[in-house]
């Protein structure tokens, strides 16, 4: 139970003793996203970049939490990418789609399906990484090519590698 002093405190009490780690870990998150932004078209891939930003937050502010571990981080993105690609492919290539629904409605329906299916598969395979469900949606809503997929996998692997390399120096900031 929080007392009134803790409830109204603006700064995290851990910050005072760990300011360097807070700065380092937030700088690592920013650097990771900088690499992503330099190499991925910011305008064309907004939804995809947003999910990577959310993953950077989890990986570098909660490095010891379950979603930062290899299985959910890498596995979650594998599931999210796979489901997003399949839903995107079906929504754009099925000859029945234009007869049933408009392209806009197709994005909406298959975007929602991508999120739901990704969540289901992540929960039953213990690969829960919330931003990866957003990746499934981003792949339905955005134009992408196979180099984009390779880049996303590389970005997640890079983020994970930085976390692994520095894990003895990283602390949970939350």
N, C-alpha and C positions, 0 to 999 in steps of 0.2 A: 504494500500500500504506500502510495506516495504521500509525503508530507507537503504542506503548502510551499515550503522553500524550494523543494525539488520540482514541484508542479509548475512554478512560474519562472524557473531558471531558463535563460535564453541559450547559454552555451552548455554543451555536454560537459559534465564534471571531469570526464576522462581526458578532455582536450588539453587541459593545463599540463598534465604530466606526459602527454603523448603528442604534442603539437607537431613534432618532426614527422612522426609516422602518419598523422592525418594529412599533412602536406604531401609527403611522399606518395601515399596511396592514392590521393586525389590527382596528383600529377601523373601517376602511372595510368589512371583511367583516362585523363585528358590526352596523354601521349598516344595511347592505344586508339582512341577515336580520331586523333589527328591523322594517323596513318590510314585509317579507313576513309576519312574525308578526302585525303589527297588522291587516293586511288579509285574511289567509287564516285560516280556522277551523283552529286548531292541532290539535284532537282529530280532526276529520274528515279532515284532509289530512296526517297525520303522514309517510307515505312520500314524498309530494310535497315537503314542506318539507325532509326529510332530503336529497333530491337537490340542492335549491337550496343547502343548507348546504355540501355537498361541492363544488359549483361555486364558491361564494364562497371556499372554501379554495384551490382551484386558481387562480382569477382573481387573488386578492390576495396569495398567497404565491409564486406562480410566474407572474407576469404576462407574462414573455417566452417561456414554454413553448408548445409547439404547442397543447395543449388550451385555452389562454387566448386564442388567436387567433380572429378573427371566424368563419372557416369552421367549425372544429370546435365552437366554443361555440354559435353561433346555428344552424348546420346540424345539429349533433348533437341539439340540443333539438327542432328541427323534425322530424327523423327519429324521435326517441324519442316525441314527442307523437303524431305520425301513427300509428306502429305501436301505441302504447298505446291510442289511441282505437279503432282498427280491431279490435284483439283484444278490447277491452272490449265493443264493440258486438256482435261475433259471439258472445262468450260469454254475453251477456245476452239476445239477441234471437232466436237460432236456435231454431226450434220443435223441432229434434231434440235439443238439449242436454239437456232434462230426461229424455228417453228413454234417452240414452246414459250420462250421468254426473250426479252431484249438483251443486248449485250450488257447494259447497265445492271439489269436484274440478275444476269448471270454472275457478274462480279459480286453482287451482294449475297446471293444464295451460296455460291461456291466459296466465298470468303468466310461466311459463317460456318459452312461445313468443314472447311479446312481447320478453323480454330477448334471446333468441337471434336473432330476426329484426332487432331494432334494432341489435345488434352487427354482424350481417352487413351490413346496409345502410350503417351508419356506416363500416365498414372498406372497403367497395367504393366509397364516395363520398368518402373522405378527410375525413369529418366526425367523427372519433373524439373523443368527450367522454364519459368513463366515467359520470359522474353522469346523463347523459341516457338511458343504458340503464336506469338505476334509475327514471327518470321513466316509461318505458314500463311497467315493473312497477307503479309507484305508481298509474298510471291504471287498470290492471286491478283492483287490490285496493281502491281507494278509490272512494267515490261522488264524482262531480264533475259540473259543468255547463259550458256553454260560457264562462261568465264566468270559471271557474277556469282554463281554457285561455288565455283572453285575459290574465288576470292573470299566469300563468306566463311567457308570452311577454314581457309588460311587465317582469316582474322580471328576466328574463335580459337584456333590452335595457337596462334601468337599470344592472344590474351591469356590462355591457359598456361602456356610456357613461361610467360613472365611471372604469373602467380606461382607456378611450381618452383621456379628459380629463386624467388624471393620469399617463399612461404614461411621460412623460419623468422623473417623480419616483419611479416605482416601480422596485424592484429585485427580483430573484429572491431570496427568503429561504432557499431550499433549495439 
